Amino acid sequence: MIDTRSQETVETIEPAVDNEELEMTESSGFLPSHEFDPHAEPEAAVDTSQPELAVETAVPVVAEYLDEFADPVRYDLEYGSQGIDLPFYLGLATSAAEGTEAGAARVLDLATGTGRLALALAAAGHKVTAVDINSGLLEVAKAKDGADQVTWAEQDARAVKVRGTFDLAILAGNALQQFLTNDDRAAVLASAYRQLAPGAALAFAIRFPHGVELSRRAETPEIWHSYTDAGGSQVVVSGTQRYDAITQVMTHETYRQYAVDGSRAATPTATALRYSYPQELVAALTAARFEVEAMYADFNGTPLIGSTAPTASALVVVARKPQKAPAKRAAKSPAAKKPAVKKPAAKPAAKKAAPKKPGSKKAKKK
């Protein structure tokens, strides 16, 4: 499952839906239907004497945001052909294939969705195993041309167990952001690490955490993109957004309307994306025993540095499983006993001359 919305300027529109149907409560995790007034007085005073420490409990549950993928056919029509990242991942697979006996890389596509990248990589001659937790998305993928060249597995990316090891693992389309907690993200990274061969790479991309985007609260739907549905009609996709700086989770409510008259084309859906910062990802990958190889500001391989970060269209990461597992510290061997140093034997004390007895034979000098 992927989210491939680009980070571009969007237009504002009014949703052609009834306010009563869209009304949500703050406690539900969705956006309220009323307009946000930054100057409004709070309804009640907030007691700040006891700060809330259980941050993790405030993170939305992933299952609450899977309705975006409930219609696999619509999802594929909307996202199945977007491929700005395809040349990048194909290049990584080509590099991974160098030196292999078959001349093809073994690729693990985690959260494959409807197989957008898996099918393209298989068509290029690579051996691909594609994993997703959504059976509906996988059924759409399996019906496509070339699907018989891919091994499909309905599994959770946090606990993948498939046969063999891989030269490359990918998480495309902001898929890693759909794992909202530190524990879930760590589980995905650990799962990828287990399936990779020594020296193999893990590559993924997420939306760059631009401060302007995260700080902008959009209560009125803004146009994101459009697509053509199964009947040939153009559908305009728009949505709202709200960011929680504590959990680092952006929640979206998405609307789809026919361009011709603004009528509803699909039921509004809710999604949530966890944002991560570059150094945060370095720490998470290091904890998972990966070595970070590169970070890019886009899929063209532009290095992520101070001058490119402000205009980064994505945060693209390549990490590698070490050729050898980190060496374990050798147990300290008992210290060898030093040979006893013999002390030099003490010299015998010199004998004192015995006093001469009277009547000695030696005559005294006169």
Legacy VTK file of the C-alpha trace (Angstrom):
# vtk DataFile Version 3.0
C-alpha trace
ASCII
DATASET POLYDATA
POINTS 366 float
0.000 0.000 0.000
1.374 3.366 -0.905
0.684 7.056 -0.726
2.217 8.901 -3.659
0.921 12.429 -3.235
3.548 14.921 -4.286
4.649 17.808 -2.092
3.415 20.630 -4.278
1.330 23.767 -3.905
-2.346 22.920 -3.847
-5.565 24.760 -4.555
-8.474 25.210 -2.184
-11.949 23.956 -3.005
-15.172 23.333 -1.155
-16.251 19.713 -0.791
-19.537 18.874 -2.486
-20.769 16.881 0.484
-23.118 17.464 3.369
-21.535 18.895 6.487
-23.589 16.571 8.647
-22.113 13.525 6.948
-18.559 14.782 7.359
-18.835 15.949 10.927
-16.209 14.215 13.038
-15.029 14.669 16.593
-11.507 15.470 17.721
-11.462 12.300 19.813
-12.101 10.135 16.749
-8.856 11.286 15.163
-10.571 12.932 12.184
-10.839 16.577 11.353
-13.874 18.527 12.640
-16.222 19.981 10.038
-16.221 23.489 11.533
-13.663 26.099 10.497
-10.593 26.488 12.635
-10.264 29.872 14.312
-6.741 30.458 15.662
-7.956 33.467 17.663
-10.805 31.714 19.436
-10.686 31.438 23.202
-10.289 27.903 24.558
-13.496 26.384 25.826
-11.909 25.300 29.067
-8.670 25.936 30.868
-6.062 23.249 30.442
-4.323 21.928 33.511
-0.636 21.812 32.662
0.536 20.865 36.133
0.521 17.151 35.218
2.026 16.760 31.736
0.952 13.716 29.770
3.869 11.334 29.447
2.283 8.393 27.636
3.024 9.783 24.186
2.823 6.441 22.401
-0.768 5.887 23.537
-1.809 9.014 21.634
-0.637 7.648 18.286
-3.542 6.669 16.000
-4.124 2.977 15.384
-3.102 1.888 11.871
-6.343 -0.036 11.335
-8.343 3.181 11.680
-6.743 4.520 8.507
-6.979 1.580 6.114
-10.255 2.664 4.488
-8.155 4.511 1.900
-7.337 1.050 0.500
-10.820 -0.457 0.853
-11.540 -0.045 -2.878
-8.575 -1.740 -4.629
-9.806 -0.955 -8.159
-10.207 2.745 -7.429
-6.880 2.773 -5.646
-5.131 1.221 -8.645
-6.710 3.690 -11.071
-5.562 6.575 -8.877
-2.057 5.465 -7.928
-1.171 2.452 -10.077
0.468 4.379 -12.912
2.498 6.946 -10.981
6.143 6.082 -11.558
8.464 9.007 -10.852
10.474 6.690 -8.580
10.662 3.726 -10.985
14.028 4.600 -12.648
15.604 4.994 -9.208
14.556 1.555 -7.964
15.361 -0.066 -11.312
18.863 1.374 -11.051
19.322 -0.085 -7.577
18.136 -3.486 -8.789
20.544 -3.368 -11.733
23.436 -2.574 -9.390
22.382 -5.368 -7.029
22.339 -7.827 -9.938
25.978 -7.183 -10.858
28.108 -10.169 -10.046
25.184 -12.550 -9.519
25.199 -15.854 -11.389
21.801 -15.263 -12.987
22.451 -11.596 -13.715
19.213 -10.742 -11.928
18.611 -9.304 -8.487
16.392 -10.943 -5.904
14.080 -8.097 -4.874
11.664 -7.920 -1.933
8.905 -5.341 -2.482
7.345 -4.574 0.901
3.841 -3.006 0.972
3.598 -3.557 -2.778
-0.017 -2.367 -3.135
-1.240 -3.336 -6.603
2.262 -4.275 -7.767
3.260 -1.069 -9.528
6.985 -1.547 -8.925
7.001 -5.316 -8.508
5.686 -5.887 -12.037
8.091 -3.369 -13.563
11.075 -4.937 -11.799
10.015 -8.426 -12.858
9.596 -7.234 -16.448
13.208 -6.038 -16.282
14.293 -9.593 -15.501
14.615 -9.483 -11.727
13.267 -12.126 -9.337
10.628 -10.324 -7.301
8.693 -11.284 -4.187
5.925 -8.783 -3.394
4.305 -8.534 0.035
1.190 -6.700 1.208
-1.259 -7.132 4.064
-4.252 -6.149 1.906
-5.656 -9.155 0.023
-7.806 -6.953 -2.214
-4.824 -5.008 -3.505
-2.962 -8.239 -4.170
-5.883 -9.662 -6.165
-5.801 -6.606 -8.443
-2.030 -7.029 -8.830
-2.316 -10.720 -9.684
-4.743 -9.935 -12.500
-2.246 -7.754 -14.352
-0.016 -8.760 -17.236
3.225 -10.332 -16.080
1.873 -11.156 -12.601
2.926 -14.788 -13.015
6.554 -13.638 -12.953
6.170 -12.331 -9.383
5.845 -14.272 -6.132
2.969 -12.717 -4.147
2.589 -13.003 -0.366
-0.176 -11.692 1.883
1.835 -10.755 4.950
2.395 -7.926 7.398
5.583 -5.977 6.600
6.364 -5.978 10.325
6.714 -9.757 10.392
7.645 -10.955 6.918
8.681 -14.590 6.558
9.267 -15.626 2.963
11.622 -18.167 1.458
15.174 -17.168 0.642
17.222 -14.027 1.058
17.275 -10.920 -1.113
19.761 -8.569 -2.749
17.450 -5.564 -2.428
14.392 -4.647 -0.350
12.233 -1.624 -1.151
9.470 0.321 0.580
8.111 2.682 -2.054
5.376 5.297 -2.106
5.832 6.572 1.470
4.857 3.106 2.757
7.152 3.362 5.782
5.174 6.398 6.955
2.085 4.249 7.421
3.734 2.612 10.422
2.938 5.251 12.975
4.845 4.250 16.105
8.523 3.752 16.869
7.891 0.077 17.627
6.082 -0.533 14.333
8.784 1.205 12.322
11.488 -0.774 14.138
9.603 -4.004 13.402
9.520 -3.224 9.664
13.241 -2.461 9.581
14.047 -5.620 11.550
11.876 -7.655 9.204
13.725 -6.311 6.165
17.088 -6.932 7.829
16.251 -10.603 8.451
15.296 -11.182 4.814
18.314 -9.464 3.247
21.536 -11.202 2.335
24.756 -9.793 3.821
25.787 -6.713 1.850
22.275 -6.210 0.417
20.491 -2.842 0.393
17.234 -1.481 1.784
15.801 1.524 -0.069
12.759 3.627 0.742
11.354 7.106 0.389
9.112 9.227 2.598
7.736 12.742 2.402
10.323 15.305 3.504
9.393 16.963 6.832
9.292 20.546 5.600
8.452 22.865 8.472
6.085 24.948 6.350
4.034 21.934 5.331
3.861 20.477 8.822
2.860 23.760 10.423
0.091 24.478 7.904
-3.294 23.296 9.141
-5.721 22.956 6.233
-9.337 22.767 7.394
-10.727 23.471 3.912
-10.018 20.773 1.282
-7.158 21.519 -1.108
-6.740 19.938 -4.534
-3.999 17.289 -4.677
-4.368 15.575 -8.046
-6.888 13.946 -10.381
-7.397 10.615 -12.144
-9.757 8.955 -14.609
-12.151 6.396 -13.155
-13.311 3.104 -14.704
-16.132 4.898 -16.521
-13.829 7.432 -18.145
-14.818 10.361 -15.922
-12.231 12.701 -14.409
-12.149 12.683 -10.636
-10.581 15.499 -8.617
-8.908 14.446 -5.365
-8.638 16.923 -2.508
-8.218 16.821 1.231
-7.570 18.416 4.585
-4.614 17.935 6.883
-3.664 18.315 10.525
-0.280 17.585 12.095
0.416 16.433 15.640
3.914 17.593 16.571
4.126 15.158 19.496
3.357 11.960 17.610
4.751 13.376 14.331
1.639 12.077 12.578
-0.191 13.966 9.823
-3.846 13.004 9.420
-5.676 13.614 6.146
-9.317 13.423 5.187
-9.615 12.810 1.453
-12.477 13.742 -0.905
-13.068 12.614 -4.475
-15.423 14.585 -6.701
-16.344 14.446 -10.363
-14.748 17.333 -12.215
-17.815 17.911 -14.384
-20.223 18.838 -11.592
-18.468 18.490 -8.250
-20.623 15.603 -7.103
-19.207 12.930 -4.855
-17.281 10.175 -6.635
-16.361 8.147 -3.554
-16.879 8.056 0.194
-14.422 10.324 2.064
-11.465 8.399 3.489
-8.967 9.038 6.268
-5.219 8.443 6.185
-2.326 9.045 8.556
1.396 9.416 7.847
4.239 9.407 10.369
6.946 11.958 9.536
10.580 11.307 10.378
13.637 13.545 10.297
16.937 12.577 8.652
18.941 12.061 11.848
16.002 10.247 13.402
16.100 7.764 10.525
19.853 7.348 10.889
19.344 6.418 14.538
16.493 4.010 13.724
18.458 2.298 10.953
21.575 2.045 13.092
19.536 0.481 15.883
18.294 -2.057 13.317
21.977 -2.818 12.469
21.907 -1.167 9.037
24.638 1.109 7.720
23.246 4.255 6.090
24.795 4.559 2.657
23.104 7.633 1.187
20.294 10.135 1.621
18.861 12.002 -1.357
16.586 15.003 -1.791
14.829 13.452 -4.791
14.827 10.394 -7.054
17.502 11.914 -9.304
20.190 11.220 -6.717
20.603 14.818 -5.499
22.550 14.548 -2.216
20.599 15.661 0.836
22.626 18.551 2.237
21.853 21.912 3.782
21.404 23.652 0.448
19.110 20.997 -1.078
16.925 20.215 1.954
14.644 23.290 1.614
13.553 22.187 -1.872
13.639 18.415 -1.314
10.715 16.668 -3.002
11.266 13.528 -0.911
13.566 11.997 1.675
15.119 9.041 -0.144
17.265 6.618 1.847
19.581 3.753 0.935
20.936 1.627 3.790
22.890 -1.589 3.685
23.129 -4.742 5.742
26.801 -5.242 6.643
28.748 -7.967 4.851
29.554 -9.442 8.214
27.483 -9.352 11.365
28.847 -7.001 14.011
31.610 -8.839 15.813
30.762 -9.966 19.288
33.134 -9.016 22.021
35.390 -11.921 22.874
35.086 -13.156 26.429
38.005 -12.115 28.501
40.296 -15.085 29.094
41.664 -15.590 32.564
44.879 -13.681 32.981
47.881 -15.934 32.502
49.864 -16.457 35.596
53.158 -14.748 35.418
56.097 -17.057 36.137
57.388 -16.556 39.596
60.564 -14.563 39.595
63.181 -16.252 41.668
64.886 -13.964 44.003
68.692 -14.177 43.853
70.077 -16.325 46.607
71.415 -14.325 49.477
75.196 -14.395 49.765
76.434 -16.244 52.841
77.612 -13.910 55.532
81.414 -13.611 55.768
82.866 -15.559 58.691
84.517 -13.489 61.352
88.121 -14.436 62.209
88.228 -16.376 65.434
90.125 -14.595 68.246
93.597 -15.907 68.797
94.024 -18.129 71.726
96.844 -17.604 74.223
99.928 -19.732 73.509
99.790 -19.368 69.819
102.765 -20.872 67.916
103.439 -17.535 66.262
106.050 -15.664 68.231
105.444 -12.098 69.084
107.800 -9.569 67.727
110.063 -8.097 70.155
LINES 1 367
366 0 1 2 3 4 5 6 7 8 9 10 11 12 13 14 15 16 17 18 19 20 21 22 23 24 25 26 27 28 29 30 31 32 33 34 35 36 37 38 39 40 41 42 43 44 45 46 47 48 49 50 51 52 53 54 55 56 57 58 59 60 61 62 63 64 65 66 67 68 69 70 71 72 73 74 75 76 77 78 79 80 81 82 83 84 85 86 87 88 89 90 91 92 93 94 95 96 97 98 99 100 101 102 103 104 105 106 107 108 109 110 111 112 113 114 115 116 117 118 119 120 121 122 123 124 125 126 127 128 129 130 131 132 133 134 135 136 137 138 139 140 141 142 143 144 145 146 147 148 149 150 151 152 153 154 155 156 157 158 159 160 161 162 163 164 165 166 167 168 169 170 171 172 173 174 175 176 177 178 179 180 181 182 183 184 185 186 187 188 189 190 191 192 193 194 195 196 197 198 199 200 201 202 203 204 205 206 207 208 209 210 211 212 213 214 215 216 217 218 219 220 221 222 223 224 225 226 227 228 229 230 231 232 233 234 235 236 237 238 239 240 241 242 243 244 245 246 247 248 249 250 251 252 253 254 255 256 257 258 259 260 261 262 263 264 265 266 267 268 269 270 271 272 273 274 275 276 277 278 279 280 281 282 283 284 285 286 287 288 289 290 291 292 293 294 295 296 297 298 299 300 301 302 303 304 305 306 307 308 309 310 311 312 313 314 315 316 317 318 319 320 321 322 323 324 325 326 327 328 329 330 331 332 333 334 335 336 337 338 339 340 341 342 343 344 345 346 347 348 349 350 351 352 353 354 355 356 357 358 359 360 361 362 363 364 365
